[in-house]
């Protein structure tokens, strides 16, 4: 699966409700502007109108097949220097790494992380922060890791965070200088997202922005009201509590938050 296309598809779902397989009850969407009443309808040639529309593919909810539960504990890096994300503010640099044995490409993971942090709707939209991916040996503020469940559990526990649910490493976490994404969640999303047909790519946007949000000093928040978008700092991996899935910290250009936990 090509992550870049999946992430772009997710952004389209979140920003533009067009009546596909995922509706407003499952994912928080921004309304599309209505066409101007004075706009002329585009002309369509007879041959083009005779071609039936290709039905859109259903969203990918989880990756099929087994997920490696343990890797080698070593990491390969996406050694690109990425663009500066954001227009103004403090520049924070991050690296991207994938555990050896996770069966994920560091470059594809890096592209997915960049798409989540670029937005629109990401942390850089506040105008006080810029982010940039840098290669392995460069000076950096934090590293975004994609790790198997066993390694993620060990790394998180070393940073003071227990990610176990039901005796197994389940969630992702942030440890000092480390944003640790659990491979199980990256591949499988979570049951309540799957039941609501929220695309896996939307969950991926959420989990990156949530854990990077912790790295930026943000704490957990609660659902502000039934039917409203979930704040990105809400623990959407565990529950939605009546809110609808939302992967972005900014909506309509403003910081979107809920009551503190």
Phi and psi in degrees as GROMACS dihedral restraints (atoms count N, CA, C in turn):
[ dihedral_restraints ]
;  ai    aj    ak    al  type     phi  dphi    fc
    3     4     5     6     1   -88.9    20    10
    4     5     6     7     1   112.1    20    10
    6     7     8     9     1   -66.2    20    10
    7     8     9    10     1   -34.8    20    10
    9    10    11    12     1   -61.1    20    10
   10    11    12    13     1   -44.8    20    10
   12    13    14    15     1   -66.1    20    10
   13    14    15    16     1   -38.1    20    10
   15    16    17    18     1   -63.8    20    10
   16    17    18    19     1   -41.7    20    10
   18    19    20    21     1   -67.3    20    10
   19    20    21    22     1   -41.5    20    10
   21    22    23    24     1   -61.7    20    10
   22    23    24    25     1   -39.8    20    10
   24    25    26    27     1   -62.5    20    10
   25    26    27    28     1   -38.3    20    10
   27    28    29    30     1   -65.0    20    10
   28    29    30    31     1   -41.3    20    10
   30    31    32    33     1   -60.7    20    10
   31    32    33    34     1   -39.1    20    10
   33    34    35    36     1   -64.3    20    10
   34    35    36    37     1   -38.9    20    10
   36    37    38    39     1   -64.4    20    10
   37    38    39    40     1   -44.2    20    10
   39    40    41    42     1   -70.3    20    10
   40    41    42    43     1   -36.8    20    10
   42    43    44    45     1   -92.1    20    10
   43    44    45    46     1   -15.4    20    10
   45    46    47    48     1  -144.1    20    10
   46    47    48    49     1   101.3    20    10
   48    49    50    51     1   -79.6    20    10
   49    50    51    52     1   113.8    20    10
   51    52    53    54     1  -126.8    20    10
   52    53    54    55     1    23.0    20    10
   54    55    56    57     1    74.4    20    10
   55    56    57    58     1    31.1    20    10
   57    58    59    60     1   -85.2    20    10
   58    59    60    61     1  -147.8    20    10
   60    61    62    63     1   -74.4    20    10
   61    62    63    64     1   -19.4    20    10
   63    64    65    66     1  -113.5    20    10
   64    65    66    67     1   123.4    20    10
   66    67    68    69     1  -109.9    20    10
   67    68    69    70     1  -173.9    20    10
   69    70    71    72     1   -65.7    20    10
   70    71    72    73     1   -21.6    20    10
   72    73    74    75     1   -73.0    20    10
   73    74    75    76     1   -19.8    20    10
   75    76    77    78     1  -102.1    20    10
   76    77    78    79     1   -40.3    20    10
   78    79    80    81     1  -131.6    20    10
   79    80    81    82     1   136.6    20    10
   81    82    83    84     1   -67.1    20    10
   82    83    84    85     1   125.8    20    10
   84    85    86    87     1  -123.9    20    10
   85    86    87    88     1   156.8    20    10
   87    88    89    90     1   -98.0    20    10
   88    89    90    91     1   135.1    20    10
   90    91    92    93     1   -66.4    20    10
   91    92    93    94     1   141.7    20    10
   93    94    95    96     1   -80.6    20    10
   94    95    96    97     1   143.5    20    10
   96    97    98    99     1   -64.8    20    10
   97    98    99   100     1   140.5    20    10
   99   100   101   102     1   -74.0    20    10
  100   101   102   103     1   144.7    20    10
  102   103   104   105     1   -65.6    20    10
  103   104   105   106     1   148.3    20    10
  105   106   107   108     1   -64.0    20    10
  106   107   108   109     1   135.7    20    10
  108   109   110   111     1   -64.9    20    10
  109   110   111   112     1   -18.8    20    10
  111   112   113   114     1   -92.5    20    10
  112   113   114   115     1    -1.2    20    10
  114   115   116   117     1   -72.7    20    10
  115   116   117   118     1   135.5    20    10
  117   118   119   120     1   -79.8    20    10
  118   119   120   121     1   143.2    20    10
  120   121   122   123     1   -69.9    20    10
  121   122   123   124     1   138.3    20    10
  123   124   125   126     1   -66.8    20    10
  124   125   126   127     1   143.7    20    10
  126   127   128   129     1   -75.9    20    10
  127   128   129   130     1   143.9    20    10
  129   130   131   132     1  -126.7    20    10
  130   131   132   133     1   127.8    20    10
  132   133   134   135     1   -70.8    20    10
  133   134   135   136     1   150.9    20    10
  135   136   137   138     1   -56.3    20    10
  136   137   138   139     1   -39.3    20    10
  138   139   140   141     1   -67.0    20    10
  139   140   141   142     1   -37.2    20    10
  141   142   143   144     1   -69.7    20    10
  142   143   144   145     1   -39.8    20    10
  144   145   146   147     1   -69.0    20    10
  145   146   147   148     1   -19.2    20    10
  147   148   149   150     1   -81.5    20    10
  148   149   150   151     1   -13.7    20    10
  150   151   152   153     1   -84.2    20    10
  151   152   153   154     1   122.5    20    10
  153   154   155   156     1   -66.5    20    10
  154   155   156   157     1   145.4    20    10
  156   157   158   159     1   -67.7    20    10
  157   158   159   160     1   140.9    20    10
  159   160   161   162     1   -80.1    20    10
  160   161   162   163     1   123.0    20    10
  162   163   164   165     1   -64.1    20    10
  163   164   165   166     1   141.9    20    10
  165   166   167   168     1   -72.6    20    10
  166   167   168   169     1   145.2    20    10
  168   169   170   171     1   -70.7    20    10
  169   170   171   172     1   145.7    20    10
  171   172   173   174     1   -64.7    20    10
  172   173   174   175     1   151.5    20    10
  174   175   176   177     1   -66.6    20    10
  175   176   177   178     1   147.2    20    10
  177   178   179   180     1   -77.6    20    10
  178   179   180   181     1   120.7    20    10
  180   181   182   183     1   -95.8    20    10
  181   182   183   184     1   -29.9    20    10
  183   184   185   186     1  -161.3    20    10
  184   185   186   187     1   158.7    20    10
  186   187   188   189     1   -84.7    20    10
  187   188   189   190     1   130.1    20    10
  189   190   191   192     1   -73.8    20    10
  190   191   192   193     1   154.9    20    10
  192   193   194   195     1    98.2    20    10
  193   194   195   196     1   168.0    20    10
  195   196   197   198     1   -68.2    20    10
  196   197   198   199     1   149.0    20    10
  198   199   200   201     1  -109.1    20    10
  199   200   201   202     1   126.2    20    10
  201   202   203   204     1   -55.9    20    10
  202   203   204   205     1   127.2    20    10
  204   205   206   207     1   -89.8    20    10
  205   206   207   208     1   -15.6    20    10
  207   208   209   210     1  -148.1    20    10
  208   209   210   211     1   144.7    20    10
  210   211   212   213     1  -120.2    20    10
  211   212   213   214     1  -157.9    20    10
  213   214   215   216     1   -89.8    20    10
  214   215   216   217     1    -8.6    20    10
  216   217   218   219     1    80.9    20    10
  217   218   219   220     1     3.7    20    10
  219   220   221   222     1  -112.8    20    10
  220   221   222   223     1   161.2    20    10
  222   223   224   225     1  -130.6    20    10
  223   224   225   226     1   141.9    20    10
  225   226   227   228     1  -103.4    20    10
  226   227   228   229     1   145.5    20    10
  228   229   230   231     1  -109.6    20    10
  229   230   231   232     1   147.8    20    10
  231   232   233   234     1   -82.9    20    10
  232   233   234   235     1   109.4    20    10
  234   235   236   237     1   -93.2    20    10
  235   236   237   238     1    24.3    20    10
  237   238   239   240     1   -75.0    20    10
  238   239   240   241     1   152.4    20    10
  240   241   242   243     1  -100.0    20    10
  241   242   243   244     1   114.4    20    10
  243   244   245   246     1   -85.5    20    10
  244   245   246   247     1   170.7    20    10
  246   247   248   249     1   -70.0    20    10
  247   248   249   250     1   159.0    20    10
  249   250   251   252     1   -76.4    20    10
  250   251   252   253     1   122.6    20    10
  252   253   254   255     1   -95.4    20    10
  253   254   255   256     1   126.6    20    10
  255   256   257   258     1   105.1    20    10
  256   257   258   259     1   156.7    20    10
  258   259   260   261     1   -99.4    20    10
  259   260   261   262     1   -25.2    20    10
  261   262   263   264     1  -156.7    20    10
  262   263   264   265     1   163.7    20    10
  264   265   266   267     1   105.9    20    10
  265   266   267   268     1  -177.7    20    10
  267   268   269   270     1   -61.3    20    10
  268   269   270   271     1   134.8    20    10
  270   271   272   273     1   -92.7    20    10
  271   272   273   274     1   121.3    20    10
  273   274   275   276     1  -116.3    20    10
  274   275   276   277     1   132.5    20    10
  276   277   278   279     1  -104.9    20    10
  277   278   279   280     1   142.6    20    10
  279   280   281   282     1  -135.2    20    10
  280   281   282   283     1   152.7    20    10
  282   283   284   285     1  -107.1    20    10
  283   284   285   286     1   163.5    20    10
  285   286   287   288     1  -128.2    20    10
  286   287   288   289     1   129.0    20    10
  288   289   290   291     1  -138.7    20    10
  289   290   291   292     1   144.4    20    10
  291   292   293   294     1  -124.2    20    10
  292   293   294   295     1   133.8    20    10
  294   295   296   297     1   -65.1    20    10
  295   296   297   298     1   137.4    20    10
  297   298   299   300     1   -65.4    20    10
  298   299   300   301     1   127.3    20    10
  300   301   302   303     1    99.9    20    10
  301   302   303   304     1    -6.4    20    10
  303   304   305   306     1   -78.2    20    10
  304   305   306   307     1   -13.3    20    10
  306   307   308   309     1    61.7    20    10
  307   308   309   310     1    38.3    20    10
  309   310   311   312     1  -128.6    20    10
  310   311   312   313     1   145.0    20    10
  312   313   314   315     1   -84.8    20    10
  313   314   315   316     1   126.0    20    10
  315   316   317   318     1   -59.1    20    10
  316   317   318   319     1   -36.4    20    10
  318   319   320   321     1   -65.6    20    10
  319   320   321   322     1   -40.6    20    10
  321   322   323   324     1   -68.8    20    10
  322   323   324   325     1   -39.8    20    10
  324   325   326   327     1   -64.1    20    10
  325   326   327   328     1   -42.1    20    10
  327   328   329   330     1   -60.6    20    10
  328   329   330   331     1   -39.9    20    10
  330   331   332   333     1   -65.2    20    10
  331   332   333   334     1   -37.8    20    10
  333   334   335   336     1   -68.0    20    10
  334   335   336   337     1   -40.7    20    10
  336   337   338   339     1   -62.9    20    10
  337   338   339   340     1   -44.0    20    10
  339   340   341   342     1   -61.0    20    10
  340   341   342   343     1   -42.6    20    10
  342   343   344   345     1   -62.4    20    10
  343   344   345   346     1   -39.0    20    10
  345   346   347   348     1   -66.7    20    10
  346   347   348   349     1   -40.3    20    10
  348   349   350   351     1   -83.7    20    10
  349   350   351   352     1   -14.6    20    10
  351   352   353   354     1   -84.5    20    10
  352   353   354   355     1   -29.6    20    10
  354   355   356   357     1    77.9    20    10
  355   356   357   358     1  -150.5    20    10
  357   358   359   360     1   -68.8    20    10
  358   359   360   361     1   145.2    20    10
  360   361   362   363     1   112.5    20    10
  361   362   363   364     1    -3.2    20    10
  363   364   365   366     1   -83.3    20    10
  364   365   366   367     1  -175.4    20    10
  366   367   368   369     1   -62.8    20    10
  367   368   369   370     1   -25.4    20    10
  369   370   371   372     1   -75.1    20    10
  370   371   372   373     1   -10.0    20    10
  372   373   374   375     1   -69.4    20    10
  373   374   375   376     1   -13.3    20    10
  375   376   377   378     1   -74.6    20    10
  376   377   378   379     1   -12.5    20    10
  378   379   380   381     1    79.4    20    10
  379   380   381   382     1     5.5    20    10
  381   382   383   384     1  -118.6    20    10
  382   383   384   385     1     7.8    20    10
  384   385   386   387     1  -146.9    20    10
  385   386   387   388     1   137.7    20    10
  387   388   389   390     1  -125.3    20    10
  388   389   390   391     1   149.2    20    10
  390   391   392   393     1  -129.6    20    10
  391   392   393   394     1   146.8    20    10
  393   394   395   396     1  -150.0    20    10
  394   395   396   397     1   131.6    20    10
  396   397   398   399     1   -77.2    20    10
  397   398   399   400     1   139.6    20    10
  399   400   401   402     1  -131.1    20    10
  400   401   402   403     1   160.1    20    10
  402   403   404   405     1   -68.3    20    10
  403   404   405   406     1   172.2    20    10
  405   406   407   408     1   -53.4    20    10
  406   407   408   409     1   -48.4    20    10
  408   409   410   411     1   -85.1    20    10
  409   410   411   412     1     5.4    20    10
  411   412   413   414     1   -85.5    20    10
  412   413   414   415     1   157.4    20    10
  414   415   416   417     1   -61.6    20    10
  415   416   417   418     1   137.4    20    10
  417   418   419   420     1  -151.3    20    10
  418   419   420   421     1   161.5    20    10
  420   421   422   423     1   -96.6    20    10
  421   422   423   424     1   -32.3    20    10
  423   424   425   426     1  -159.5    20    10
  424   425   426   427     1   167.2    20    10
  426   427   428   429     1  -126.0    20    10
  427   428   429   430     1   136.1    20    10
  429   430   431   432     1   -98.0    20    10
  430   431   432   433     1   115.6    20    10
  432   433   434   435     1  -105.6    20    10
  433   434   435   436     1   141.0    20    10
  435   436   437   438     1  -110.3    20    10
  436   437   438   439     1   115.0    20    10
  438   439   440   441     1  -131.0    20    10
  439   440   441   442     1   149.3    20    10
  441   442   443   444     1   -61.5    20    10
  442   443   444   445     1   160.9    20    10
  444   445   446   447     1   -55.8    20    10
  445   446   447   448     1   -44.1    20    10
  447   448   449   450     1   -64.4    20    10
  448   449   450   451     1   -45.5    20    10
  450   451   452   453     1   -68.2    20    10
  451   452   453   454     1   -40.8    20    10
  453   454   455   456     1   -59.5    20    10
  454   455   456   457     1   -43.1    20    10
  456   457   458   459     1   -60.5    20    10
  457   458   459   460     1   -42.2    20    10
  459   460   461   462     1   -68.4    20    10
  460   461   462   463     1   -43.1    20    10
  462   463   464   465     1   -65.7    20    10
  463   464   465   466     1   -42.1    20    10
  465   466   467   468     1   -67.0    20    10
  466   467   468   469     1   -42.7    20    10
  468   469   470   471     1   -62.9    20    10
  469   470   471   472     1   -37.5    20    10
  471   472   473   474     1   -63.5    20    10
  472   473   474   475     1   -26.5    20    10
  474   475   476   477     1   -92.9    20    10
  475   476   477   478     1     6.7    20    10
  477   478   479   480     1    91.4    20    10
  478   479   480   481     1    14.8    20    10
  480   481   482   483     1  -123.3    20    10
  481   482   483   484     1   125.0    20    10
  483   484   485   486     1   -96.3    20    10
  484   485   486   487     1   113.8    20    10
  486   487   488   489     1   -99.6    20    10
  487   488   489   490     1    14.0    20    10
  489   490   491   492     1   -76.1    20    10
  490   491   492   493     1   140.7    20    10
  492   493   494   495     1  -133.4    20    10
  493   494   495   496     1   124.2    20    10
  495   496   497   498     1    63.9    20    10
  496   497   498   499     1    30.3    20    10
  498   499   500   501     1    82.4    20    10
  499   500   501   502     1     4.5    20    10
  501   502   503   504     1  -126.9    20    10
  502   503   504   505     1   145.6    20    10
  504   505   506   507     1   -61.5    20    10
  505   506   507   508     1   119.9    20    10
  507   508   509   510     1  -121.3    20    10
  508   509   510   511     1   -52.0    20    10
  510   511   512   513     1   -87.8    20    10
  511   512   513   514     1   179.7    20    10
  513   514   515   516     1   -99.3    20    10
  514   515   516   517     1  -179.8    20    10
  516   517   518   519     1  -160.9    20    10
  517   518   519   520     1   173.8    20    10
  519   520   521   522     1  -122.9    20    10
  520   521   522   523     1   126.5    20    10
  522   523   524   525     1  -112.8    20    10
  523   524   525   526     1   165.4    20    10
  525   526   527   528     1   -52.4    20    10
  526   527   528   529     1   117.3    20    10
  528   529   530   531     1    74.2    20    10
  529   530   531   532     1     5.7    20    10
  531   532   533   534     1  -133.6    20    10
  532   533   534   535     1   123.7    20    10
  534   535   536   537     1  -102.5    20    10
  535   536   537   538     1   114.0    20    10
  537   538   539   540     1  -113.4    20    10
  538   539   540   541     1   112.1    20    10
  540   541   542   543     1   -99.0    20    10
  541   542   543   544     1   125.0    20    10
  543   544   545   546     1   -74.8    20    10
  544   545   546   547     1   124.0    20    10
  546   547   548   549     1   -58.1    20    10
  547   548   549   550     1   -35.2    20    10
  549   550   551   552     1   -57.3    20    10
  550   551   552   553     1   -44.8    20    10
  552   553   554   555     1   -71.8    20    10
  553   554   555   556     1   -37.0    20    10
  555   556   557   558     1   -62.4    20    10
  556   557   558   559     1   -35.5    20    10
  558   559   560   561     1   -88.8    20    10
  559   560   561   562     1   -36.5    20    10
  561   562   563   564     1  -110.6    20    10
  562   563   564   565     1    -8.7    20    10
  564   565   566   567     1    57.9    20    10
  565   566   567   568     1  -145.4    20    10
  567   568   569   570     1  -136.8    20    10
  568   569   570   571     1   153.4    20    10
  570   571   572   573     1   -55.3    20    10
  571   572   573   574     1   -40.0    20    10
  573   574   575   576     1   -72.2    20    10
  574   575   576   577     1   -29.4    20    10
  576   577   578   579     1   -68.5    20    10
  577   578   579   580     1   -43.5    20    10
  579   580   581   582     1   -62.6    20    10
  580   581   582   583     1   -43.4    20    10
  582   583   584   585     1   -61.3    20    10
  583   584   585   586     1   -33.7    20    10
  585   586   587   588     1   -88.7    20    10
  586   587   588   589     1     2.7    20    10
  588   589   590   591     1    60.6    20    10
  589   590   591   592     1    35.7    20    10
  591   592   593   594     1   -78.4    20    10
  592   593   594   595     1   123.9    20    10
  594   595   596   597     1   -57.1    20    10
  595   596   597   598     1   145.7    20    10
  597   598   599   600     1   -55.7    20    10
  598   599   600   601     1   -37.9    20    10
  600   601   602   603     1   -63.4    20    10
  601   602   603   604     1   -30.1    20    10
  603   604   605   606     1   -70.3    20    10
  604   605   606   607     1   -42.1    20    10
  606   607   608   609     1   -59.8    20    10
  607   608   609   610     1   -40.2    20    10
  609   610   611   612     1   -63.6    20    10
  610   611   612   613     1   -41.6    20    10
  612   613   614   615     1   -59.0    20    10
  613   614   615   616     1   -44.1    20    10
  615   616   617   618     1   -61.8    20    10
  616   617   618   619     1   -51.1    20    10
  618   619   620   621     1   -65.4    20    10
  619   620   621   622     1   -34.1    20    10
  621   622   623   624     1   -67.0    20    10
  622   623   624   625     1   -49.4    20    10
  624   625   626   627     1   -66.6    20    10
  625   626   627   628     1   -33.2    20    10
  627   628   629   630     1   -66.1    20    10
  628   629   630   631     1   -51.9    20    10
  630   631   632   633     1   -71.4    20    10
  631   632   633   634     1   -36.2    20    10
  633   634   635   636     1   -65.1    20    10
  634   635   636   637     1   -33.8    20    10
  636   637   638   639     1   -57.7    20    10
  637   638   639   640     1   -40.3    20    10
  639   640   641   642     1   -63.2    20    10
  640   641   642   643     1   -42.3    20    10
  642   643   644   645     1   -60.4    20    10
  643   644   645   646     1   -30.6    20    10
  645   646   647   648     1   -85.0    20    10
  646   647   648   649     1     1.4    20    10
  648   649   650   651     1   100.8    20    10
  649   650   651   652     1     9.7    20    10
  651   652   653   654     1   -89.7    20    10
  652   653   654   655     1   144.0    20    10
  654   655   656   657     1  -107.3    20    10
  655   656   657   658     1   173.1    20    10
  657   658   659   660     1   -66.1    20    10
  658   659   660   661     1   149.5    20    10
  660   661   662   663     1  -130.9    20    10
  661   662   663   664     1   165.9    20    10
  663   664   665   666     1  -109.4    20    10
  664   665   666   667     1   165.8    20    10
  666   667   668   669     1   -63.0    20    10
  667   668   669   670     1   128.3    20    10
  669   670   671   672     1   -80.9    20    10
  670   671   672   673     1    -5.9    20    10
  672   673   674   675     1   161.2    20    10
  673   674   675   676     1   144.4    20    10
  675   676   677   678     1   -57.5    20    10
  676   677   678   679     1   133.2    20    10
  678   679   680   681     1    86.3    20    10
  679   680   681   682     1    -8.6    20    10
  681   682   683   684     1   -88.4    20    10
  682   683   684   685     1   159.4    20    10
  684   685   686   687     1   -60.6    20    10
  685   686   687   688     1   141.5    20    10
  687   688   689   690     1   -73.6    20    10
  688   689   690   691     1   134.7    20    10
  690   691   692   693     1   -60.8    20    10
  691   692   693   694     1   146.8    20    10
  693   694   695   696     1   -64.2    20    10
  694   695   696   697     1   -24.6    20    10
  696   697   698   699     1   -88.3    20    10
  697   698   699   700     1     5.2    20    10
  699   700   701   702     1   -76.3    20    10
  700   701   702   703     1   148.8    20    10
  702   703   704   705     1   -79.1    20    10
  703   704   705   706     1    69.6    20    10
  705   706   707   708     1   -65.0    20    10
  706   707   708   709     1   -21.6    20    10
  708   709   710   711     1   -62.5    20    10
  709   710   711   712     1   -29.6    20    10
  711   712   713   714     1   -98.5    20    10
  712   713   714   715     1   -31.1    20    10
  714   715   716   717     1  -168.2    20    10
  715   716   717   718     1   163.6    20    10
  717   718   719   720     1  -114.9    20    10
  718   719   720   721     1   -20.3    20    10
  720   721   722   723     1    52.4    20    10
  721   722   723   724     1    36.8    20    10
  723   724   725   726     1    93.1    20    10
  724   725   726   727     1   -15.1    20    10
  726   727   728   729     1   -77.6    20    10
  727   728   729   730     1   171.3    20    10
  729   730   731   732     1  -110.2    20    10
  730   731   732   733     1   150.8    20    10
  732   733   734   735     1   -58.4    20    10
  733   734   735   736     1   137.2    20    10
  735   736   737   738     1  -149.5    20    10
  736   737   738   739     1   123.2    20    10
  738   739   740   741     1   -95.4    20    10
  739   740   741   742     1     3.1    20    10
  741   742   743   744     1  -116.1    20    10
  742   743   744   745     1   137.7    20    10
  744   745   746   747     1   -78.3    20    10
  745   746   747   748     1   -19.6    20    10
  747   748   749   750     1  -119.0    20    10
  748   749   750   751     1   137.0    20    10
  750   751   752   753     1  -133.5    20    10
  751   752   753   754     1   133.0    20    10
  753   754   755   756     1    56.1    20    10
  754   755   756   757     1    32.3    20    10
  756   757   758   759     1    78.7    20    10
  757   758   759   760     1     5.3    20    10
  759   760   761   762     1  -123.3    20    10
  760   761   762   763     1   147.2    20    10
  762   763   764   765     1   -61.7    20    10
  763   764   765   766     1   126.6    20    10
  765   766   767   768     1  -108.3    20    10
  766   767   768   769     1   122.6    20    10
  768   769   770   771     1  -142.1    20    10
  769   770   771   772     1   170.9    20    10
  771   772   773   774     1  -127.3    20    10
  772   773   774   775     1  -179.3    20    10
  774   775   776   777     1   -61.3    20    10
  775   776   777   778     1   144.0    20    10
  777   778   779   780     1   -67.6    20    10
  778   779   780   781     1   151.7    20    10
